[in-house]
Amino acid sequence: MPMSSKTMNMLEGLVKDSSFKWLLGKQSSFDEEIEEMGRSPSAGTNWIPELSPVANVVVRRCSKILGVSANDLRDSFKQEASESLKQPSLFARNFLEYCCFRALSLSVGVTGHLADKKFRRLTFDMMVVWEVPAVASQALLSVEEDATVSIEAFSRIAPAVPIIADVIICENLFGMLTSSTGGRLQFSVYDKYLCGLERAIKKMRTQSESSLLSGVRLKKEKILEIDGTVTTQPVLEHVGMSTWPGRLILTDHSLYFEALKVVSYDKPKRYDLSEDLKQIVKAELTGPWGTRLFDKAVSYKSISLSEPVVMEFPELKGHTRRDYWLAIIREVLYVHRYINKYKITGLARDEALSKAVLGIIRVQAIQELSLTNSMCYENLLPFNLCDQLPGGDLILETLAEMSTSREIHRSNRSKDTAGTLHSSASDMVSQLGSVFGGSSPRSRTSEKTSSLVLGEVVVGDVNPLERAVKESRKNYEKVVLAQETVNGVKMEGIDTNLAVMKELMLPVMETGNVVLSLLYWDDPMKSTVFCLFTSLIIWKGWLVYVFALASLFSAIFMVLTRCFSKGKLTVELKVTAPPPMSTMEQLLAVQNGISELEQNIQDGNIILLKFRALLFSLFPQASEKFAVAMVVAATMLAFVPGRYLLLVVFVELFTRYSPPRRASTERLIRRLREWWFSIPAAPVILQHDDKNETKKKK
């Protein structure tokens, strides 16, 4: 009784002081509910003293959904949670998450819950209250601003409803939703986003229930997107030199194209995305008569096709349509690669497909908001993002391990009828009334899991998937910083890049000049000492230690440089800019470069053709000498120890230009050159491809 009376007095005081006007700056649902709680005779059983007033309001809503009192929820939490979750400093937030997750687990089972504004408001209020769960934390928020949500709160609550967000793309989604609101999520934007999700779900459901592709698609195959039905936004298929307008349809297994006839569509062509056919889907350039002018197409290539197929998405400005289709096609392709790689089967396979489907639904909802002019669709699709992030393979590996463990748990608990809080992506698709799940909806009384786990989020803890995503994002930030430096040092112009390369190669060139000086015996004393010292190293078999010492000295140099350069700027490479070149000079330089490249290719071909002539004895006398030389070399390789052979080769090569041997070396090189020039090249006959000629005629 004293506790109940104390609670009633607190509630009456809050109502009189209008303590909840901090949230919206006007009469809000919190004010109304606190007044209702003050008048309710059961206020004592629905008030948790450790929670802030607004947190108590949210817990009360959760208790209404669950049909139990707040105190009963607290007792359940104390029984199920570990001691680390019940620490005084963590109790408020962990208990709030526990109540929210349990209520959401039950709420998402209602068909069409996204259309319910109360549900949308509840999920947003959960995020708001997550930032101020404890009784002493409410004063941290400004009372003059509308309630907004941080990325931390969004990342904890939103993934509990798989249709709203996914652990992998949660931060990117939040960044997209808050691109115009300074990094804080407003309810107006959040509400529009959830309404967009509802419309995208209805659209996808209508498409899948239609008669499209009824004669060719599989029983479980569901339609995800259609394009090319509007004459102002056609889709063009390019195969070889032929081009056909038509309708493009993406399902969760394949890509279909129906060529447009006079009054109907032709039989659809199927391009498989589910089987391992070494598919390559990439952006492509198209243009009239095979030219590559317009960056508005997607290329599909696989081992089942003789040549790539190109789908063009014409539009007056930009290539937004192409980027969208490229992203969603790759998402379906990548999810099937994930399924095939980790051999995902059963309900886990349906969950993986559902994760990809929900990602596409989110992209469609974000498109309706028109928050930004440019949108990177890959960042909102989980399997696309894993393909880009460093360590994305580790994220997929963790996801596969979690799916496998859930599958094992389901099989072990199949006969248990206790309630569960586990909400997977596959459940969500089924609960929304759509038909995308590959299997029948899973009963909520079919297995038993901890009430501290909801899908991919855990009360008061971070699951392995979240840890893998955070680690990958840290590495991605390093990659972004490194890429910024790379973009900063990219130079324009051939002459400028050659000047930079020359400056970078200067130490190597100087070292090469020193070696050449020793090789040509410009200073006989230095060359003699170097020859004797290197010969001793080879004779003793110390060559491997020389390379080891070189690696060790390089490591020591890097460590010393790091130690002595703390707090100092990085030494920049200074390059003398070459004199500016006119357009004509640049064209001449390019022409000269191409001519030199052509000459080098010709010389290379001649060398190869002469070796071919030697191999097939087109010049018998030269071939005999070459064969004898190869026999001698093979005999030495077979019977002479390696280090002795290396020593002989080194001494022979290094002493060629020594004073005693210089004259004989010049005579030998002259004889070898004359012998090489006397060898004829093997003949070459150019043949034209008949297939190409036939295509050109067509």
C-alpha positions in Angstrom: 0.0 0.0 0.0 2.7 2.6 0.8 4.4 1.8 -2.5 1.1 2.1 -4.4 0.4 5.4 -2.7 3.9 6.7 -3.5 3.4 5.8 -7.1 0.0 7.5 -7.3 1.5 10.7 -5.8 4.3 10.6 -8.4 1.9 10.2 -11.3 -0.3 13.0 -10.0 2.7 15.3 -9.8 3.8 14.4 -13.3 0.4 15.1 -14.7 0.2 18.5 -12.9 3.6 19.5 -14.1 3.0 18.3 -17.6 6.3 16.5 -17.5 5.8 14.8 -20.9 5.5 18.0 -22.9 9.2 17.7 -23.4 8.6 15.0 -26.0 6.5 16.9 -28.6 6.2 20.4 -27.2 2.4 19.9 -27.1 -0.2 17.5 -25.7 1.0 14.1 -26.8 0.0 10.5 -26.4 2.4 10.3 -23.5 0.5 13.1 -21.7 -2.8 11.3 -22.3 -1.4 8.0 -21.1 0.2 9.4 -18.0 -3.2 11.0 -17.1 -4.9 7.6 -17.7 -2.3 5.8 -15.6 -2.9 8.4 -12.8 -6.6 7.7 -12.9 -6.2 3.9 -13.2 -6.6 1.9 -9.9 -3.9 -0.6 -11.2 -1.3 2.2 -11.6 0.9 0.6 -8.9 1.3 -2.7 -10.8 2.1 -0.9 -14.1 4.8 1.5 -12.7 8.5 0.5 -12.5 10.3 2.9 -10.3 13.7 2.3 -12.0 12.3 3.5 -15.4 11.8 7.0 -16.6 8.2 8.2 -16.9 8.2 7.9 -20.7 9.8 4.4 -20.4 7.0 3.4 -18.1 4.4 4.6 -20.7 6.0 2.4 -23.4 6.3 -0.6 -21.0 2.6 -0.1 -20.2 1.7 -0.3 -23.9 3.8 -3.5 -24.2 2.1 -5.0 -21.2 -1.3 -4.3 -22.8 -0.2 -6.1 -26.0 1.1 -9.0 -24.0 -1.9 -9.1 -21.6 0.2 -9.0 -18.4 1.1 -6.3 -15.9 4.5 -4.4 -15.9 5.4 -6.0 -12.6 4.8 -9.5 -14.1 7.1 -8.6 -17.0 9.7 -7.5 -14.5 9.4 -10.8 -12.6 9.8 -12.7 -15.9 12.8 -10.7 -16.8 14.5 -11.3 -13.5 13.9 -15.0 -13.9 15.2 -15.3 -17.5 18.0 -12.7 -17.5 21.6 -13.3 -16.3 23.0 -11.3 -13.5 25.0 -9.2 -15.9 21.8 -7.9 -17.5 20.3 -7.1 -14.1 23.0 -4.8 -12.9 21.5 -1.5 -11.6 23.2 0.6 -14.2 21.9 -1.6 -17.1 18.6 -2.8 -15.7 16.4 0.0 -17.1 17.6 -0.3 -20.7 17.8 -4.1 -20.7 14.3 -4.5 -19.2 12.9 -2.0 -21.7 14.4 -4.0 -24.6 12.9 -7.1 -23.1 9.4 -5.6 -23.0 9.8 -4.1 -26.5 11.0 -7.3 -28.1 8.3 -9.4 -26.5 5.6 -6.9 -27.6 7.0 -6.6 -31.2 7.2 -10.4 -31.4 3.5 -10.6 -30.9 2.5 -7.4 -32.9 4.2 -8.5 -36.1 2.0 -11.6 -36.2 -1.0 -9.3 -37.0 -1.6 -9.1 -40.8 -1.2 -5.5 -42.1 0.3 -4.1 -38.9 2.4 -1.7 -40.9 -0.8 0.1 -42.0 -1.7 0.6 -38.3 -0.5 4.0 -37.2 -0.5 2.9 -33.6 2.1 0.3 -34.4 4.2 2.8 -36.3 4.0 5.2 -33.4 4.8 2.5 -30.9 8.0 1.4 -32.7 9.2 5.0 -32.9 8.4 5.7 -29.3 10.4 2.6 -28.4 13.4 4.1 -30.1 12.9 7.5 -28.4 12.5 5.9 -25.0 15.5 3.6 -25.5 17.7 6.7 -25.2 16.2 7.7 -21.9 15.3 4.4 -20.2 16.3 5.2 -16.6 14.5 7.5 -14.2 17.6 9.9 -14.1 18.2 10.0 -17.9 15.1 11.9 -19.1 16.5 15.3 -18.4 19.3 14.7 -21.0 16.9 15.5 -23.9 15.9 19.0 -24.8 12.4 20.0 -24.0 12.1 22.5 -26.8 12.6 20.1 -29.7 10.5 17.4 -31.3 11.5 13.9 -30.3 14.0 12.4 -32.7 15.9 9.1 -32.7 19.6 8.4 -32.8 21.4 5.8 -34.8 22.1 3.7 -31.7 18.4 3.5 -30.8 17.4 2.8 -34.3 20.0 0.0 -34.6 18.7 -1.7 -31.5 14.9 -1.6 -32.0 14.4 -1.5 -35.8 16.1 -4.9 -36.6 13.6 -6.5 -34.2 11.1 -6.1 -37.0 12.8 -7.6 -40.1 10.7 -5.7 -42.6 11.8 -2.3 -41.1 15.6 -2.9 -41.0 18.3 -5.5 -41.1 21.3 -5.8 -38.9 23.7 -5.7 -41.9 22.3 -2.6 -43.6 20.8 -0.8 -40.5 23.3 2.0 -40.3 23.1 2.7 -44.0 19.3 2.8 -43.9 19.4 5.2 -41.0 21.9 7.4 -42.9 19.5 7.5 -45.9 16.4 8.3 -43.7 18.3 11.1 -41.9 20.1 12.6 -44.9 18.1 15.8 -44.6 17.5 16.0 -40.9 21.1 16.2 -39.5 21.6 12.7 -38.4 18.5 12.4 -36.2 15.4 10.5 -37.4 12.1 12.3 -37.2 8.7 10.6 -36.9 7.3 12.2 -40.1 10.1 10.6 -42.2 9.9 7.3 -40.3 6.1 7.2 -40.8 6.4 7.8 -44.5 9.0 5.1 -44.8 6.8 2.5 -43.1 3.8 3.5 -45.3 6.1 3.1 -48.3 7.0 -0.4 -47.0 3.3 -1.2 -46.8 2.7 0.0 -50.4 5.7 -1.9 -51.7 4.5 -5.1 -50.0 1.0 -4.7 -51.6 2.6 -4.1 -55.0 4.9 -7.1 -54.8 2.0 -9.3 -53.5 -0.2 -8.2 -56.4 2.5 -9.0 -59.0 3.2 -12.4 -57.5 -0.5 -13.3 -57.5 -1.0 -12.2 -61.1 -0.9 -14.5 -64.1 2.4 -13.2 -65.3 4.8 -16.0 -66.3 2.3 -18.5 -65.1 3.4 -21.1 -67.7 7.1 -20.8 -67.1 7.9 -19.8 -63.5 8.3 -22.3 -60.8 5.7 -22.9 -58.1 7.7 -21.2 -55.4 9.0 -18.5 -57.7 7.7 -15.0 -56.8 7.8 -11.8 -58.9 9.8 -9.0 -57.3 9.9 -6.3 -60.0 8.6 -5.5 -63.5 9.8 -2.8 -65.9 9.2 -2.0 -69.6 5.4 -1.8 -69.4 5.3 1.9 -70.0 6.0 3.2 -73.5 8.0 6.2 -72.1 10.3 3.9 -70.1 11.1 0.9 -72.4 13.6 -1.9 -71.8 15.7 -2.9 -74.8 17.4 -6.3 -75.1 20.6 -6.4 -77.1 21.8 -9.8 -78.3 24.7 -9.5 -80.8 23.6 -6.8 -83.3 19.9 -7.3 -82.8 17.8 -5.1 -80.4 14.3 -5.8 -79.2 12.0 -3.8 -76.9 10.0 -5.7 -74.3 9.1 -6.3 -70.6 11.7 -7.3 -68.0 10.6 -9.3 -65.0 12.7 -10.2 -62.0 11.8 -13.1 -59.7 13.5 -14.5 -56.7 15.1 -17.2 -58.9 15.5 -15.8 -62.4 15.4 -12.8 -64.8 12.8 -12.9 -67.7 12.5 -10.9 -70.8 9.4 -10.8 -73.0 9.9 -9.3 -76.4 7.2 -6.9 -77.5 5.1 -8.0 -80.5 2.4 -6.0 -82.3 -0.4 -6.5 -79.7 1.2 -8.9 -77.1 4.4 -10.2 -75.7 6.5 -13.0 -77.1 7.4 -16.2 -75.2 9.7 -15.1 -72.2 13.4 -15.8 -72.2 14.7 -17.0 -68.9 18.1 -16.0 -67.5 18.8 -18.1 -64.4 20.2 -16.6 -61.2 19.8 -19.5 -58.9 22.1 -22.1 -60.3 25.9 -21.9 -60.4 26.4 -21.0 -64.1 29.4 -18.6 -63.5 27.1 -15.7 -64.0 28.5 -12.2 -64.4 26.1 -9.2 -64.0 27.7 -5.8 -64.6 27.1 -2.4 -65.9 27.5 -2.0 -69.7 27.8 0.6 -72.4 25.5 0.5 -75.4 24.9 2.4 -78.6 23.8 2.2 -82.2 25.5 -0.4 -84.4 27.5 -1.9 -81.6 29.1 1.3 -80.4 29.7 2.0 -76.7 28.3 5.4 -76.0 25.5 5.3 -73.3 26.1 4.0 -69.8 22.5 2.8 -69.2 22.6 -1.0 -69.5 23.2 -4.2 -67.6 25.1 -7.1 -69.1 24.3 -10.8 -68.2 26.8 -13.5 -69.0 26.8 -17.2 -68.1 28.3 -20.4 -69.4 24.8 -21.4 -70.7 24.8 -18.5 -73.2 27.0 -18.3 -76.3 27.2 -14.5 -76.0 26.3 -11.9 -73.3 22.8 -10.4 -73.2 22.5 -6.7 -72.6 19.4 -5.0 -71.1 19.3 -1.3 -71.7 17.2 1.1 -69.6 16.9 4.3 -71.7 16.3 7.6 -69.9 17.0 11.2 -70.8 19.3 12.0 -67.8 21.5 9.8 -65.7 21.3 6.0 -65.2 19.1 5.6 -62.1 16.9 2.9 -63.6 20.0 0.9 -64.6 21.6 1.3 -61.2 18.4 0.1 -59.5 18.0 -3.0 -61.7 21.7 -3.8 -61.5 21.5 -3.8 -57.7 18.4 -5.9 -57.3 19.5 -8.4 -60.0 22.8 -8.8 -58.2 21.0 -9.2 -54.8 19.1 -12.2 -56.1 22.3 -13.6 -57.7 24.3 -13.1 -54.5 21.8 -14.6 -52.2 21.7 -17.8 -54.3 25.5 -17.8 -54.3 25.4 -17.6 -50.5 22.8 -20.5 -50.5 24.9 -22.7 -52.8 28.2 -21.9 -51.1 27.1 -22.8 -47.6 24.6 -25.4 -48.7 21.7 -23.7 -47.0 18.5 -25.8 -47.2 15.0 -26.0 -45.7 13.6 -23.1 -43.7 17.0 -21.5 -43.5 17.0 -21.2 -47.3 13.6 -19.5 -47.2 14.9 -17.1 -44.6 17.9 -16.2 -46.8 15.7 -15.6 -49.8 13.3 -13.6 -47.6 16.2 -11.4 -46.3 17.0 -10.5 -50.0 13.3 -9.9 -50.8 12.9 -7.6 -47.8 16.0 -5.7 -48.8 14.4 -5.0 -52.2 11.2 -3.9 -50.6 13.1 -1.4 -48.4 14.8 0.0 -51.5 11.4 0.5 -53.2 10.1 2.2 -50.1 13.1 4.5 -49.9 12.7 5.4 -53.6 9.2 6.7 -52.9 10.6 9.1 -50.3 12.9 10.9 -52.8 15.3 11.8 -49.9 18.4 12.4 -52.1 19.1 12.9 -55.7 21.7 10.2 -55.9 21.1 6.9 -54.1 23.5 4.0 -53.7 21.1 1.0 -53.8 23.8 -1.5 -53.0 24.2 -0.1 -49.5 20.6 -1.0 -48.7 20.8 -4.6 -49.9 22.4 -7.0 -47.4 24.0 -9.4 -49.8 25.2 -6.6 -52.1 26.8 -4.9 -49.1 28.5 -8.1 -48.0 30.1 -8.4 -51.4 31.5 -4.9 -51.1 32.5 -4.7 -47.4 36.0 -5.9 -46.3 35.3 -9.0 -44.4 31.9 -9.4 -46.0 32.6 -13.1 -46.4 32.9 -13.4 -42.6 29.5 -11.7 -42.2 28.0 -14.3 -44.5 29.8 -17.1 -42.8 28.4 -15.9 -39.4 25.0 -15.6 -40.9 25.2 -19.2 -42.2 26.4 -20.5 -38.8 23.4 -18.8 -37.1 21.0 -20.2 -39.6 22.4 -23.7 -39.1 22.2 -23.4 -35.4 18.6 -22.2 -35.6 17.8 -25.1 -37.9 19.3 -27.6 -35.4 17.5 -25.9 -32.6 14.2 -26.2 -34.5 14.7 -29.9 -35.1 15.6 -30.5 -31.5 12.6 -28.5 -30.2 10.0 -29.6 -32.8 7.9 -31.4 -30.2 8.0 -28.6 -27.6 4.9 -26.4 -27.4 6.2 -23.6 -25.3 6.0 -20.0 -26.7 8.8 -18.3 -28.5 10.0 -14.9 -29.2 12.0 -15.7 -32.3 11.0 -13.7 -35.3 12.8 -14.4 -38.5 12.7 -12.8 -41.9 10.8 -15.8 -43.3 8.2 -15.4 -40.6 7.8 -11.8 -41.4 7.1 -12.4 -45.1 4.5 -14.9 -44.2 2.9 -12.7 -41.5 2.6 -9.8 -43.9 0.2 -11.9 -45.9 2.5 -12.1 -48.9 3.5 -15.3 -50.6 7.2 -15.0 -50.8 8.1 -17.6 -48.2 9.2 -20.9 -49.7 7.5 -23.0 -47.0 4.4 -22.7 -44.9 4.4 -20.1 -42.1 6.1 -21.3 -39.0 3.9 -21.7 -36.0 4.7 -19.6 -33.1 4.3 -22.6 -30.9 6.5 -24.9 -32.8 9.8 -24.3 -31.0 11.2 -22.9 -27.8 13.8 -20.2 -27.7 15.0 -17.8 -25.1 12.7 -14.7 -24.6 15.9 -12.7 -24.6 16.4 -13.3 -28.4 14.3 -11.8 -31.2 15.5 -12.7 -34.6 18.9 -11.2 -35.1 18.9 -9.0 -31.9 19.6 -10.0 -28.3 18.4 -8.2 -25.2 21.3 -6.3 -23.7 24.0 -8.0 -25.8 25.5 -8.1 -29.3 25.1 -11.3 -31.2 27.9 -12.7 -33.5 26.3 -11.2 -36.6 26.3 -7.7 -35.2 29.9 -8.1 -34.0 31.0 -9.2 -37.5 29.1 -6.3 -39.1 30.8 -3.8 -36.7 34.2 -5.2 -37.3 33.7 -5.1 -41.1 32.5 -1.5 -40.9 35.7 -0.5 -39.0 37.8 -2.0 -41.7 35.6 -0.3 -44.3 36.3 3.1 -42.7 40.1 2.4 -43.1 39.5 1.4 -46.7 37.6 4.7 -47.3 40.4 6.8 -45.8 43.0 4.9 -47.9 40.9 5.4 -51.0 40.7 9.1 -50.4 44.5 9.3 -50.4 44.6 7.2 -53.6 42.1 9.6 -55.3 44.1 12.6 -54.1 47.3 11.4 -55.8 45.8 10.5 -59.2 47.2 12.8 -61.8 45.9 13.7 -65.2 48.0 13.6 -68.3 50.5 11.0 -69.6 53.5 13.3 -69.1 52.6 14.1 -65.5 52.1 10.4 -64.6 55.4 9.5 -66.3 57.1 12.2 -64.2 55.6 10.8 -61.0 56.7 7.3 -62.0 60.2 8.4 -62.8 60.5 10.1 -59.4 59.2 7.0 -57.7 61.6 4.7 -59.6 64.6 7.0 -59.0 66.1 4.8 -56.2 65.7 1.7 -58.3 67.2 3.4 -61.3 70.2 4.6 -59.2 70.7 1.1 -57.8 70.6 -0.2 -61.4 73.2 2.3 -62.5 75.5 1.2 -59.7 75.1 -2.5 -60.7 75.7 -1.7 -64.4 78.8 0.3 -63.4 80.1 -2.8 -61.5 79.1 -5.1 -64.4 81.0 -3.0 -67.0 84.0 -2.7 -64.7 84.1 1.1 -64.7 86.1 0.9 -61.5 88.1 -2.4 -61.6 88.8 -2.4 -57.9 85.2 -2.1 -56.8 84.1 -4.7 -59.4 86.8 -7.1 -58.2 85.8 -6.8 -54.5 82.1 -7.2 -55.4 82.8 -10.3 -57.6 84.9 -12.0 -54.9 82.4 -11.2 -52.1 79.4 -12.4 -54.0 81.2 -15.5 -55.2 82.1 -16.3 -51.6 78.4 -15.9 -50.5 77.3 -18.3 -53.3 80.1 -20.8 -52.6 79.2 -20.9 -48.9 75.4 -21.2 -49.6 74.7 -18.0 -47.7 72.4 -16.5 -50.4 69.3 -17.3 -48.5 70.6 -15.5 -45.5 71.3 -12.4 -47.6 67.6 -12.2 -48.6 66.5 -12.9 -45.0 68.8 -10.0 -43.8 67.4 -7.7 -46.5 63.8 -8.4 -45.3 64.9 -7.9 -41.7 66.5 -4.6 -42.4 63.4 -3.5 -44.2 61.3 -4.3 -41.2 63.7 -2.5 -38.8 63.7 0.5 -41.1 59.8 0.7 -41.0 59.7 0.3 -37.2 62.4 3.0 -36.7 60.6 5.3 -39.1 57.3 4.8 -37.2 59.0 5.5 -33.9 60.8 8.7 -35.0 58.0 10.1 -37.1 55.3 10.3 -34.4 53.4 13.5 -34.6 55.3 14.5 -37.8 53.8 14.9 -41.2 54.3 12.3 -43.8 57.2 13.1 -46.2 55.6 14.1 -49.5 57.0 13.1 -52.8 58.1 16.2 -54.7 57.9 15.9 -58.4 58.9 18.6 -60.9 56.0 19.2 -63.1 56.7 18.7 -66.8 56.2 21.7 -69.2 52.6 22.0 -70.4 51.8 20.3 -73.8 49.5 21.6 -76.4 46.7 19.5 -77.8 48.8 18.8 -81.0 51.8 17.8 -78.9 49.7 15.4 -76.8 48.3 13.8 -80.0 51.8 13.4 -81.4 53.0 11.9 -78.1 50.1 9.4 -78.1 50.8 8.5 -81.8 54.5 8.0 -81.0 53.7 5.9 -78.0 51.3 3.7 -80.1 54.0 3.3 -82.8 56.6 2.3 -80.2 54.1 -0.2 -78.7 53.4 -1.6 -82.2 57.1 -2.0 -82.9 57.7 -3.8 -79.6 54.8 -6.2 -80.3 56.3 -6.9 -83.7 59.7 -7.6 -82.2 58.2 -9.9 -79.7 56.3 -11.8 -82.4 59.4 -12.2 -84.4 61.3 -13.7 -81.5 58.5 -16.2 -80.9 58.3 -17.1 -84.6 62.1 -17.7 -84.7 61.9 -20.0 -81.7 59.0 -21.8 -83.5 61.2 -22.2 -86.5 64.0 -23.6 -84.4 61.6 -26.0 -82.7 60.3 -27.3 -86.0 63.8 -27.4 -87.7 62.8 -24.9 -90.4 66.5 -24.0 -90.5 68.3 -27.4 -89.7 71.8 -26.1 -89.2 70.7 -23.5 -86.5 68.3 -26.1 -85.0 71.2 -28.6 -84.5 73.4 -26.0 -82.7 70.4 -25.0 -80.6 69.6 -28.6 -79.7 73.3 -29.3 -78.7 73.3 -26.2 -76.5 70.1 -27.4 -74.8 71.6 -30.9 -74.2 74.7 -29.4 -72.6 72.5 -27.1 -70.4 70.3 -30.1 -69.4 73.3 -32.2 -68.5 74.7 -29.4 -66.3 71.4 -28.9 -64.6 71.1 -32.7 -63.9 74.6 -33.4 -62.6 76.2 -30.1 -61.3 75.1 -29.0 -57.8 72.9 -25.9 -57.9 75.2 -23.5 -56.0 78.2 -24.5 -58.2 76.2 -24.0 -61.3 74.9 -20.6 -60.0 78.5 -19.7 -59.1 79.8 -20.5 -62.6 76.9 -18.6 -64.3 77.5 -15.5 -62.0 81.3 -15.5 -62.6 80.8 -15.9 -66.4 78.3 -13.1 -66.7 80.0 -10.7 -64.3 83.5 -11.0 -65.8 82.4 -10.7 -69.4 83.4 -7.0 -69.5 86.4 -7.3 -67.3 89.6 -6.0 -69.1 91.0 -9.5 -69.9 87.7 -10.7 -71.4 86.2 -7.6 -73.0 87.5 -8.2 -76.6 86.5 -11.9 -76.6 83.1 -11.1 -75.3 82.4 -8.5 -78.0 83.4 -11.1 -80.7 81.1 -13.7 -79.1 78.2 -11.4 -79.0 78.7 -10.4 -82.6 78.8 -14.1 -83.7 75.6 -14.8 -81.7 73.8 -11.8 -83.2 74.8 -12.9 -86.7 73.5 -16.4 -86.0 70.2 -15.1 -84.7 69.6 -12.8 -87.7 70.3 -15.8 -90.0 67.3 -17.7 -88.5 64.1 -17.3 -90.6 60.8 -16.7 -89.0 58.0 -19.3 -89.2 55.4 -18.4 -91.7 52.0 -16.8 -90.7 48.7 -17.0 -92.5 45.8 -14.7 -91.5 42.4 -16.3 -91.8 39.1 -14.4 -91.5 36.3 -15.8 -89.3 33.3 -16.9 -91.4 30.9 -16.4 -88.4 31.8 -12.8 -88.1 31.4 -12.3 -91.8 27.9 -13.9 -91.6 26.9 -11.6 -88.7 28.1 -8.5 -90.6 26.0 -9.5 -93.6 22.9 -9.9 -91.4 
